[in-house]
Amino acid sequence: MDMGRESRWEKDTMTVEIAFALVTAAVLAGVIFAVAWALALVLDLSGSAERGTLAGGGLLGAVAGVWRLVRVLLRFDKQRRMGN
C-alpha cells in the first residue's frame, strides 16, 4: 500500500467521526430550537413576539450546531495529526 494514503481503518474512523459530528450538531440545534419553542408556548407569546422567539431560537440553534460540527471535526483532525 502507498505510504501517503489512508488505510481502510482510517477512512472508517473518519466516516464515524463525521457522522458523530453531524448527529450531535443536529441534536444540539434541535434542542435549542425546542427550548425556544417551549418558551414561546409557556409565555403564551403571539404574533411577532412568537415569530421573533422562534426565529431567534432557530438562528441560535443553527449557530450552535455549526459550532459543534466544526469543534468536533477540528478536535478529530488535531488528534489524527498527533497520531492518536
Secondary structure, 3 states (H helix, E strand, C coil): CCCCCCCHHHHHHHHHHHHHHHHHHHHHHHHHHHHHHHHHHHCCCCCHHHHHHHHHHHHHHHHHHHHHHHHHHHHHHHHHHHCC
